[in-house]
Amino acid sequence: MIDAGDVVVSVLTGGRPELLAETLASTRRHHPGLLESAIVHVHWNMGDAETGAVLAAHWDVLDSVEVTDELWGIAASTNRLVERALATDAAYRINLQDDLFAHPDPGPWLDEARTLLDEGVAQVRLERHDAPHAGKHTLTGERFAWRPLGPHRIVEDFPFTFRPTLLRLADHRYAFPSTGEAGSIRRWHGEKFPRDTVQLVPGIWLHVGNHRDGMSLKFRNRRLNPSSFGWANVDKYVPAPGPARIVERKPDA
């Protein structure tokens, strides 16, 4: 049983209930104790009833759900999740979106990831190591020269990523507030501190949104709000377009 009492798990969702349902169910199925013991924050874009029904089914592990009427961009949503995480007493944060299906890992992966951070690593990637893009630069596609580190692998000066990663909460100041993943990468590389990154092997979550027609979070946002999408104008994700409010009671299932 995983003990994640010092971890905030942030979940960005909205308008993709089928993916959210499997993200939460697979995480609970393969990694019991993670969501049950962590501080779980949800950012629920647009307040759709279908997503509300999924959240209701997992209400017992959700500590705080914040909902918006408008579609917030990825950066604005993540900024808000980070802001909420920093208001807790947790030491670490895992960033999840609603299209990340969990796979089994029988080892003490969270304990190992914490230890690596405590020993000076900047990030511990939790995405599956064999994902198609796992060894590439987020923006340029450049492949990195990973070196073995026990059963895992390490690389120097890896870019910041919105992918599933364990990160010290204190280190979020190096990447947030964000104007998008590209903006966070620029901020991260502008800081003078060791940026070694470890990729856990085999890793936990596999990103499936890009492999479902029209289900990528970026392309969902592009469809609903075309003017706010694109690497070239990623800064337009910020600021948030409207208010957010805490959901005080369990949504109707």
Backbone bond lengths (Angstrom), bond angles and torsions (degrees), N, CA, C in turn:
res aa  C-N    CA-C-N  psi(-1)  N-CA   C-N-CA  omega(-1)  CA-C   N-CA-C  phi
1 M - - - 1.460 - - 1.522 109.66 -
2 I 1.324 116.30 127.71 1.459 121.69 -177.56 1.522 110.07 -77.52
3 D 1.329 115.94 137.54 1.460 122.07 172.88 1.525 107.64 -110.28
4 A 1.338 115.85 108.19 1.460 121.45 -177.83 1.523 110.53 -118.97
5 G 1.309 117.05 36.79 1.446 120.93 -176.25 1.508 114.96 -64.82
6 D 1.344 117.39 -18.12 1.462 121.05 179.24 1.526 112.14 -104.68
7 V 1.345 116.84 19.75 1.467 122.39 -174.76 1.527 109.83 -123.27
8 V 1.326 116.07 135.86 1.459 121.73 165.81 1.524 107.46 -96.57
9 V 1.329 116.62 127.74 1.461 122.03 171.45 1.527 106.76 -104.46
10 S 1.326 116.28 115.45 1.462 121.96 -179.74 1.524 109.16 -99.98
11 V 1.345 116.35 133.16 1.462 121.11 -177.85 1.525 108.81 -125.73
12 L 1.323 116.14 121.17 1.464 122.63 176.85 1.522 108.53 -100.29
13 T 1.337 117.26 126.41 1.452 120.30 -176.53 1.521 110.18 -150.05
14 G 1.336 114.46 179.82 1.456 122.09 178.28 1.508 111.77 138.09
15 G 1.325 117.10 117.42 1.455 121.04 175.01 1.511 115.59 79.56
16 R 1.323 118.28 7.27 1.468 121.08 179.48 1.539 108.65 -134.91
17 P 1.331 118.00 61.74 1.467 120.65 -171.72 1.518 113.96 -63.46
18 E 1.339 117.75 -34.39 1.466 118.88 -178.51 1.522 110.82 -65.45
19 L 1.324 116.34 -41.15 1.454 119.73 179.03 1.523 110.78 -69.71
20 L 1.324 117.28 -42.98 1.459 120.46 178.85 1.521 110.95 -59.04
21 A 1.321 116.17 -42.62 1.467 119.69 -178.49 1.519 111.03 -58.63
22 E 1.340 117.26 -43.41 1.462 119.35 -178.86 1.529 111.16 -75.32
23 T 1.334 117.72 -33.73 1.466 120.00 176.24 1.525 110.62 -59.17
24 L 1.322 117.02 -48.99 1.462 120.14 -178.64 1.521 111.63 -70.86
25 A 1.332 116.94 -43.73 1.465 119.89 -177.31 1.524 111.48 -65.86
26 S 1.334 117.82 -42.62 1.464 119.92 -178.19 1.522 110.65 -69.30
27 T 1.327 117.17 -35.29 1.469 120.01 177.96 1.524 110.20 -65.65
28 R 1.312 117.31 -42.88 1.466 119.99 179.42 1.533 111.17 -70.06
29 R 1.315 116.06 -35.70 1.470 120.10 -178.23 1.526 111.73 -69.00
30 H 1.312 117.34 -45.87 1.462 120.72 -173.43 1.527 113.72 -91.05
31 H 1.335 117.36 -18.42 1.469 119.98 -175.66 1.528 110.03 -136.10
32 P 1.328 116.00 63.90 1.467 119.66 -177.47 1.524 111.55 -60.04
33 G 1.295 114.21 137.98 1.455 120.92 -179.00 1.513 113.39 100.06
34 L 1.340 118.45 -24.90 1.468 119.89 -176.54 1.527 110.68 -62.83
35 L 1.325 117.04 -61.45 1.461 119.81 -178.53 1.522 111.36 -72.34
36 E 1.322 115.94 -28.46 1.461 119.24 -179.59 1.530 112.24 -68.02
37 S 1.339 117.55 -32.90 1.465 120.39 -176.03 1.525 113.60 -103.81
38 A 1.319 118.63 -21.34 1.465 121.81 179.51 1.526 110.79 -75.19
39 I 1.318 115.67 166.69 1.465 121.72 168.09 1.526 106.15 -87.67
40 V 1.322 117.46 112.21 1.466 121.36 -173.58 1.527 109.48 -105.21
41 H 1.334 115.60 117.14 1.463 122.94 177.68 1.522 108.97 -110.37
42 V 1.316 116.83 135.87 1.467 122.42 178.43 1.515 109.19 -120.16
43 H 1.340 115.96 134.47 1.463 122.27 168.79 1.528 106.55 -108.70
44 W 1.343 116.14 114.23 1.464 123.28 -171.52 1.519 108.62 -110.21
45 N 1.320 116.28 100.72 1.454 121.44 -179.05 1.528 111.37 -75.53
46 M 1.304 116.10 130.81 1.467 126.06 169.18 1.525 114.35 78.30
47 G 1.321 119.18 -8.85 1.450 121.33 172.37 1.513 115.55 60.76
48 D 1.337 118.38 33.60 1.463 120.41 -178.15 1.524 111.06 -68.14
49 A 1.332 115.72 145.14 1.462 121.77 -174.85 1.520 112.18 -63.84
50 E 1.328 117.51 -34.90 1.463 120.38 -177.87 1.528 111.41 -65.33
51 T 1.332 115.90 -43.13 1.469 119.23 175.47 1.524 110.52 -65.73
52 G 1.321 116.77 -37.87 1.458 120.47 177.28 1.511 112.72 -58.35
53 A 1.335 116.61 -38.06 1.462 119.95 178.63 1.518 111.36 -65.91
54 V 1.333 117.76 -37.48 1.464 120.80 177.68 1.524 109.95 -67.05
55 L 1.317 116.79 -44.71 1.466 119.75 178.60 1.528 110.87 -61.41
56 A 1.324 117.11 -38.11 1.467 120.38 178.83 1.524 111.11 -60.66
57 A 1.335 116.73 -36.19 1.465 120.71 -178.93 1.524 112.28 -68.85
58 H 1.334 116.90 -19.34 1.470 121.53 -179.54 1.528 111.25 -119.44
59 W 1.302 116.29 22.39 1.466 121.41 -173.99 1.521 112.48 -59.23
60 D 1.341 116.34 -27.14 1.464 120.20 -176.14 1.523 112.99 -67.53
61 V 1.334 118.80 -17.57 1.470 120.04 -179.19 1.521 112.49 -111.89
62 L 1.324 118.12 2.34 1.459 121.28 -176.99 1.525 109.31 -97.85
63 D 1.325 116.17 121.51 1.460 120.39 -178.13 1.515 112.93 -87.30
64 S 1.321 117.08 -31.38 1.459 120.52 -177.45 1.520 108.90 -156.62
65 V 1.338 116.60 125.69 1.463 122.63 178.02 1.522 107.75 -120.59
66 E 1.325 116.28 125.07 1.456 121.61 178.20 1.520 108.10 -115.97
67 V 1.320 117.43 134.33 1.453 122.27 -173.26 1.524 110.10 -121.98
68 T 1.319 116.30 148.43 1.461 122.75 175.77 1.525 108.97 -122.19
69 D 1.323 116.23 157.10 1.460 120.90 172.97 1.520 110.84 -87.05
70 E 1.337 116.64 -32.86 1.459 121.41 -179.31 1.527 110.15 -97.67
71 L 1.318 114.63 164.52 1.458 120.60 173.49 1.518 109.19 -80.90
72 W 1.323 116.72 114.81 1.457 121.31 172.50 1.524 108.56 -87.18
73 G 1.319 117.15 147.44 1.451 120.79 174.22 1.523 111.57 -70.61
74 I 1.319 115.81 170.05 1.461 120.75 -176.03 1.527 110.78 -62.20
75 A 1.326 117.06 -43.35 1.462 119.40 -177.61 1.527 111.14 -67.00
76 A 1.335 117.79 -46.55 1.462 120.54 179.59 1.522 110.69 -60.84
77 S 1.323 117.15 -41.56 1.462 120.96 178.94 1.521 110.89 -64.36
78 T 1.332 116.44 -44.71 1.459 120.23 -178.56 1.527 110.82 -68.85
79 N 1.329 117.02 -37.69 1.463 119.42 174.97 1.524 110.80 -55.67
80 R 1.321 116.10 -43.78 1.459 119.56 -178.70 1.527 110.77 -66.63
81 L 1.334 117.30 -41.03 1.461 120.20 177.42 1.530 111.30 -61.93
82 V 1.321 116.96 -40.42 1.461 120.58 178.03 1.524 110.30 -65.41
83 E 1.321 116.53 -43.14 1.465 120.43 178.43 1.530 110.64 -57.96
84 R 1.320 116.65 -43.07 1.469 120.23 179.36 1.523 111.07 -67.51
85 A 1.333 116.93 -38.87 1.468 120.17 179.57 1.521 110.88 -64.16
86 L 1.328 117.04 -40.46 1.460 120.93 -178.23 1.527 112.23 -66.67
87 A 1.320 116.85 -17.14 1.468 120.70 178.25 1.527 112.23 -83.73
88 T 1.324 118.25 -2.02 1.462 122.55 178.74 1.525 110.01 -97.01
89 D 1.325 115.00 178.44 1.470 120.84 176.06 1.530 111.85 -97.48
90 A 1.325 117.84 11.21 1.458 121.07 -177.90 1.527 110.79 -69.64
91 A 1.330 115.40 162.22 1.465 121.52 179.63 1.524 112.81 -105.71
92 Y 1.333 116.80 -20.96 1.469 120.95 -173.45 1.527 109.41 -136.72
93 R 1.334 113.89 163.53 1.468 119.59 177.83 1.523 109.93 -141.95
94 I 1.345 115.33 139.33 1.464 123.12 171.35 1.521 107.51 -112.08
95 N 1.330 116.99 128.07 1.459 122.52 -179.52 1.526 109.60 -98.41
96 L 1.332 117.30 117.60 1.462 121.94 177.98 1.519 110.07 -122.05
97 Q 1.319 115.05 148.41 1.457 122.45 166.74 1.528 107.37 -115.99
98 D 1.326 115.96 173.95 1.461 119.15 -169.98 1.525 113.97 -88.28
99 D 1.323 117.21 24.26 1.464 119.74 176.39 1.525 110.50 -133.82
100 L 1.339 115.37 41.67 1.458 121.85 -175.88 1.527 108.38 -124.73
101 F 1.319 116.21 104.17 1.457 120.23 -176.75 1.521 109.27 -90.46
102 A 1.319 116.03 130.25 1.459 121.41 -176.61 1.518 111.34 -81.32
103 H 1.327 115.49 144.62 1.458 123.79 175.90 1.525 108.68 -119.09
104 P 1.316 117.42 157.89 1.473 119.09 -178.27 1.523 112.43 -68.11
105 D 1.313 115.52 148.27 1.464 123.81 168.44 1.517 105.66 -149.36
106 P 1.329 117.95 104.43 1.463 120.25 -173.21 1.522 113.89 -72.09
107 G 1.319 117.91 -11.53 1.458 120.15 -176.78 1.519 112.66 -80.85
108 P 1.327 117.01 171.97 1.474 122.02 178.68 1.525 110.70 -80.59
109 W 1.321 116.84 61.84 1.459 121.08 -168.59 1.532 112.80 -63.04
110 L 1.323 117.84 -37.39 1.462 118.73 -179.32 1.525 110.95 -69.23
111 D 1.323 117.61 -40.35 1.463 120.30 176.61 1.528 110.48 -62.10
112 E 1.341 116.36 -42.15 1.466 119.70 178.44 1.528 111.05 -62.87
113 A 1.333 116.42 -42.35 1.463 120.00 -178.77 1.522 111.13 -64.82
114 R 1.313 117.09 -42.35 1.469 120.39 176.62 1.533 110.69 -59.16
115 T 1.322 115.87 -46.53 1.467 120.20 -178.55 1.516 111.25 -60.32
116 L 1.335 116.88 -41.80 1.459 120.71 179.20 1.527 111.10 -61.82
117 L 1.324 117.03 -42.72 1.462 119.98 177.61 1.520 110.62 -64.72
118 D 1.321 116.51 -42.39 1.465 120.07 -178.99 1.522 111.91 -65.49
119 E 1.341 116.32 -24.18 1.466 120.48 178.22 1.525 112.70 -87.19
120 G 1.344 117.69 -0.69 1.453 120.09 172.85 1.505 117.08 116.61
121 V 1.332 118.48 -4.05 1.461 120.12 175.58 1.531 108.91 -66.94
122 A 1.332 117.36 146.79 1.462 120.77 -177.01 1.520 112.82 -83.16
123 Q 1.330 117.54 -41.40 1.455 122.47 -178.44 1.520 109.44 -139.26
124 V 1.323 115.96 148.93 1.454 121.25 169.32 1.520 107.31 -122.46
125 R 1.319 115.27 111.35 1.463 120.57 -178.38 1.522 109.76 -75.44
126 L 1.338 115.63 132.81 1.457 121.91 -177.07 1.519 112.47 -110.68
127 E 1.323 116.78 -1.24 1.459 119.49 174.96 1.524 109.41 -70.49
128 R 1.319 116.94 156.43 1.455 120.60 179.28 1.527 110.27 -56.61
129 H 1.333 115.85 135.32 1.465 119.66 -176.22 1.509 112.24 -67.81
130 D 1.361 117.24 -22.59 1.465 120.50 -177.13 1.525 112.02 -98.73
131 A 1.332 117.83 12.81 1.462 119.92 173.27 1.527 109.39 -61.95
132 P 1.331 118.54 146.54 1.473 120.53 -173.92 1.519 114.60 -55.31
133 H 1.337 117.84 -32.79 1.460 120.92 -175.45 1.521 112.35 -104.80
134 A 1.324 118.87 5.66 1.468 121.10 -168.53 1.521 112.89 -61.35
135 G 1.312 118.82 -32.15 1.456 120.73 -177.48 1.501 114.54 -100.49
136 K 1.370 117.15 14.87 1.450 120.60 -174.55 1.520 111.66 -113.83
137 H 1.341 115.36 157.07 1.454 121.77 172.62 1.524 108.43 -66.75
138 T 1.324 116.84 135.65 1.458 121.47 -175.29 1.523 112.79 -57.91
139 L 1.318 117.44 -38.82 1.460 121.11 -174.44 1.523 113.47 -98.38
140 T 1.329 117.07 -41.42 1.467 119.71 -173.07 1.521 113.66 -93.51
141 G 1.330 117.94 -18.48 1.460 120.54 -175.73 1.516 113.47 79.56
142 E 1.332 117.58 1.10 1.463 121.66 179.75 1.526 110.32 -61.16
143 R 1.332 116.25 137.24 1.465 120.72 177.61 1.532 109.70 -86.97
144 F 1.323 115.41 139.84 1.454 120.81 -178.66 1.526 111.07 -96.82
145 A 1.318 115.15 153.51 1.469 121.59 -179.80 1.527 108.89 -91.43
146 W 1.326 115.81 86.02 1.460 120.79 179.99 1.526 110.34 -73.29
147 R 1.338 115.85 143.56 1.458 122.11 174.44 1.521 109.39 -115.34
148 P 1.329 117.94 147.88 1.461 119.36 177.93 1.521 111.69 -63.47
149 L 1.328 115.26 143.83 1.461 122.22 173.97 1.529 106.29 -140.60
150 G 1.333 115.34 87.09 1.455 118.82 -171.74 1.521 108.74 60.63
151 P 1.330 118.29 -131.02 1.462 119.93 178.35 1.522 112.84 -78.93
152 H 1.325 117.03 -8.40 1.461 121.38 -174.76 1.531 109.76 -106.01
153 R 1.335 117.44 -163.23 1.460 120.03 178.20 1.521 108.75 -147.61
154 I 1.333 115.09 153.21 1.457 121.59 -172.89 1.520 109.82 -133.93
155 V 1.323 116.55 150.04 1.454 121.99 175.28 1.522 107.65 -143.48
156 E 1.323 116.13 147.78 1.453 121.00 177.90 1.531 110.35 -84.71
157 D 1.319 115.43 146.17 1.458 122.39 168.88 1.522 112.70 57.35
158 F 1.314 116.34 47.55 1.469 121.31 177.97 1.524 108.97 -80.71
159 P 1.348 119.28 144.05 1.464 120.24 -178.07 1.524 111.75 -71.11
160 F 1.319 115.16 155.17 1.453 120.28 172.27 1.524 109.08 -62.60
161 T 1.333 116.29 151.13 1.456 119.76 -178.94 1.516 111.03 -144.51
162 F 1.334 116.09 148.92 1.459 122.06 171.88 1.528 111.24 -83.34
163 R 1.319 117.40 -2.71 1.461 120.61 178.32 1.529 110.28 -65.65
164 P 1.342 118.16 166.31 1.468 120.12 -179.46 1.525 111.20 -59.07
165 T 1.307 115.80 119.43 1.457 123.19 -174.08 1.518 108.62 -149.04
166 L 1.328 116.73 143.03 1.462 119.95 168.08 1.517 107.17 -92.45
167 L 1.339 115.10 126.25 1.458 121.82 -176.27 1.527 108.16 -136.56
168 R 1.331 115.75 141.42 1.458 118.84 172.93 1.530 109.15 -62.64
169 L 1.315 117.02 135.13 1.464 119.08 178.66 1.526 110.81 -59.12
170 A 1.324 117.20 -37.13 1.457 120.51 -178.42 1.524 112.18 -62.36
171 D 1.335 117.65 -26.06 1.461 121.20 -177.41 1.524 113.19 -84.68
172 H 1.315 117.74 -4.70 1.462 119.25 178.25 1.526 111.36 -63.61
173 R 1.323 117.70 -21.21 1.467 119.97 179.65 1.522 111.34 -64.26
174 Y 1.328 117.76 -19.63 1.457 120.79 179.62 1.529 112.80 -78.61
175 A 1.346 118.09 -11.82 1.461 120.85 -175.95 1.524 113.79 -132.10
176 F 1.331 117.78 -10.91 1.456 121.57 -176.04 1.527 109.76 -129.47
177 P 1.383 116.21 153.94 1.458 126.87 0.32 1.523 111.47 -66.53
178 S 1.336 114.61 150.28 1.449 122.11 -170.41 1.517 111.43 -106.46
179 T 1.324 115.35 146.45 1.460 121.52 170.39 1.519 110.39 -105.45
180 G 1.312 116.61 19.95 1.453 122.37 -175.75 1.515 109.64 123.86
181 E 1.324 117.30 166.98 1.452 120.25 -176.66 1.524 111.34 -59.17
182 A 1.338 115.80 -38.89 1.467 118.47 178.68 1.524 110.63 -63.26
183 G 1.329 117.08 -41.26 1.452 120.05 178.95 1.510 112.60 -65.31
184 S 1.344 116.57 -39.32 1.464 119.87 178.17 1.524 111.07 -66.53
185 I 1.320 116.95 -37.01 1.464 120.22 177.25 1.527 109.98 -62.53
186 R 1.336 117.30 -42.88 1.464 120.25 179.35 1.527 110.52 -62.93
187 R 1.331 117.18 -43.45 1.463 120.12 179.19 1.515 110.78 -63.81
188 W 1.336 116.67 -45.05 1.465 122.97 -178.11 1.527 109.80 -57.69
189 H 1.326 116.89 -45.59 1.463 120.64 -178.05 1.522 112.23 -74.98
190 G 1.327 117.42 -16.73 1.450 119.54 177.66 1.518 113.71 -82.16
191 E 1.334 116.49 -10.25 1.464 120.48 -179.46 1.526 110.54 -88.45
192 K 1.308 115.59 148.16 1.466 121.09 -178.35 1.525 109.77 -101.20
193 F 1.324 115.39 83.33 1.460 120.16 175.71 1.526 107.57 -155.21
194 P 1.336 118.76 158.57 1.466 120.21 -179.12 1.529 110.81 -61.81
195 R 1.338 116.35 133.48 1.458 120.19 -175.99 1.530 111.69 -119.85
196 D 1.328 117.15 29.25 1.459 119.37 176.74 1.520 109.72 -59.96
197 T 1.310 116.26 139.46 1.463 122.32 -178.35 1.511 109.41 -127.61
198 V 1.324 115.95 135.61 1.466 122.09 176.99 1.523 108.89 -107.42
199 Q 1.316 116.18 134.62 1.452 123.29 170.92 1.524 108.03 -100.10
200 L 1.338 116.45 116.48 1.464 118.35 175.56 1.513 110.21 -67.52
201 V 1.312 115.77 142.53 1.463 122.55 176.66 1.520 107.68 -120.19
202 P 1.332 119.88 120.56 1.468 125.56 12.10 1.521 115.40 -85.82
203 G 1.324 119.31 -12.81 1.454 120.64 -174.24 1.523 110.91 91.58
204 I 1.320 115.90 169.55 1.461 120.83 -169.72 1.523 113.41 -110.72
205 W 1.340 117.47 -58.42 1.463 120.48 -169.90 1.530 111.71 -103.50
206 L 1.337 115.08 141.90 1.464 121.93 175.20 1.522 108.24 -113.37
207 H 1.334 116.15 127.60 1.463 121.91 179.55 1.523 109.05 -77.20
208 V 1.327 116.99 119.55 1.471 120.36 -176.40 1.523 112.58 -111.12
209 G 1.345 118.35 -11.03 1.455 119.76 -173.88 1.510 113.66 -58.13
210 N 1.322 117.85 -40.32 1.461 120.28 -178.63 1.517 112.83 -68.22
211 H 1.335 116.56 -14.42 1.455 120.09 -176.98 1.525 112.23 -102.09
212 R 1.321 117.24 5.87 1.453 122.83 174.53 1.525 107.76 -112.85
213 D 1.309 117.28 128.74 1.455 121.66 -175.30 1.529 110.66 -55.27
214 G 1.333 115.95 117.37 1.450 121.05 176.44 1.512 114.80 73.97
215 M 1.345 119.29 7.92 1.458 120.58 -172.51 1.527 113.56 -101.36
216 S 1.312 118.38 -5.10 1.463 119.45 175.93 1.519 109.33 -58.76
217 L 1.339 116.52 138.90 1.460 119.80 -179.76 1.518 110.92 -61.14
218 K 1.326 117.62 -43.04 1.464 120.16 179.20 1.518 111.00 -61.78
219 F 1.335 116.61 -44.11 1.452 119.07 -176.24 1.522 111.96 -77.03
220 R 1.336 117.21 -25.96 1.457 119.72 170.94 1.521 109.46 -62.43
221 N 1.327 116.62 -45.66 1.456 120.49 178.16 1.528 111.26 -63.89
222 R 1.312 116.21 -37.01 1.466 119.39 179.53 1.522 110.48 -64.09
223 R 1.324 116.84 -40.87 1.456 121.23 -179.21 1.535 111.02 -65.11
224 L 1.334 116.77 -40.85 1.453 121.12 -176.09 1.525 113.25 -85.38
225 N 1.337 116.29 -24.92 1.461 120.35 -177.05 1.524 108.69 -146.55
226 P 1.338 117.62 74.59 1.474 120.90 -171.34 1.515 113.98 -57.41
227 S 1.335 119.03 -32.49 1.463 120.14 -174.59 1.514 112.88 -72.09
228 S 1.343 117.96 -11.63 1.468 119.27 -174.46 1.518 112.58 -105.85
229 F 1.339 117.94 14.46 1.454 119.04 -174.30 1.508 111.77 -116.01
230 G 1.315 115.40 155.62 1.451 121.72 169.99 1.511 112.02 120.68
231 W 1.336 116.54 141.06 1.457 118.93 178.59 1.525 111.09 -59.49
232 A 1.334 116.99 -33.61 1.462 119.51 -176.74 1.527 111.58 -68.63
233 N 1.334 117.58 -32.30 1.463 119.73 -178.20 1.515 110.65 -121.58
234 V 1.342 115.62 35.97 1.459 119.62 -175.94 1.526 111.58 -62.27
235 D 1.328 118.56 -25.46 1.460 120.31 179.75 1.527 111.97 -62.06
236 K 1.318 118.09 -18.82 1.454 120.66 -179.11 1.535 112.46 -72.30
237 Y 1.324 117.75 -6.33 1.458 119.63 174.70 1.528 111.78 -63.14
238 V 1.303 118.01 -19.94 1.452 123.01 -173.82 1.535 107.78 -119.67
239 P 1.316 120.12 142.73 1.466 128.44 7.39 1.520 112.39 -87.08
240 A 1.335 115.14 179.14 1.455 120.83 176.69 1.526 109.15 -64.02
241 P 1.339 117.61 140.86 1.464 120.29 -175.27 1.520 114.90 -79.77
242 G 1.320 118.16 -10.38 1.457 119.54 -177.35 1.509 110.85 -168.91
243 P 1.319 117.34 -176.77 1.465 120.61 -176.61 1.524 112.75 -77.14
244 A 1.331 114.51 162.91 1.461 122.35 172.41 1.520 107.55 -125.88
245 R 1.320 116.25 152.44 1.463 119.87 -179.16 1.517 109.33 -139.53
246 I 1.309 116.38 147.80 1.454 122.06 177.87 1.526 109.44 -73.87
247 V 1.323 116.42 135.71 1.466 121.78 175.97 1.521 107.39 -81.04
248 E 1.305 116.24 116.78 1.454 121.21 -172.55 1.519 113.21 -84.32
249 R 1.338 117.26 -24.14 1.464 118.95 -178.50 1.516 110.05 -136.91
250 K 1.296 115.61 160.77 1.458 122.04 -179.32 1.520 111.44 -59.49
251 P 1.337 117.99 129.05 1.478 119.65 177.41 1.528 110.92 -62.84
252 D 1.315 115.56 160.13 1.460 120.24 175.98 1.516 109.37 -66.87
253 A 1.325 116.02 130.84 1.471 120.43 -179.69 1.526 110.49 -79.87
